[in-house]
Amino acid sequence: MKLILAIVNNDDSSAVANHLTSGGFSVTRLATTGGFLKAGNTTFLVGTEDEKVPEVISLIEQYSKKRTQVVPAVTSYDSMMFTSVPVEVSIGGATIFVMNVDEFKKC
């Protein structure tokens, strides 16, 4: 048995959750924040049999899209002058961890 921990952008979380549950997977959703932009994420916990891991990962990848966003970056010219320069960064997609489960109990 495996535990899949997937961190997904909030914009994609509903689609990921809907497709995982319609695929027959039990999913726990946690609201999380992190990353360089301090953006909202959803962390999914999915417990599944070893042979179903590729299916779970495929669904997460399919519904977690990368996109770009323009954010202001502050630049300093000297000790008293600052300017804000827009910078394009990549957001979205998913970060996925797959871990072995030694024991599983449902109480």
Sequence and secondary structure as in RCSB ss.txt:
>XXXX:A:sequence
MKLILAIVNNDDSSAVANHLTSGGFSVTRLATTGGFLKAGNTTFLVGTEDEKVPEVISLIEQYSKKRTQVVPAVT
SYDSMMFTSVPVEVSIGGATIFVMNVDEFKKC
>XXXX:A:secstr
 EEEEEEEEHHHHHHHHHHHHHTT  EEEEEEEETTTTEEEEEEEEEE GGGHHHHHHHHHHH  EEEEEEEEEE
ESSSS EEEEEEEEEEESEEEEEEE S     
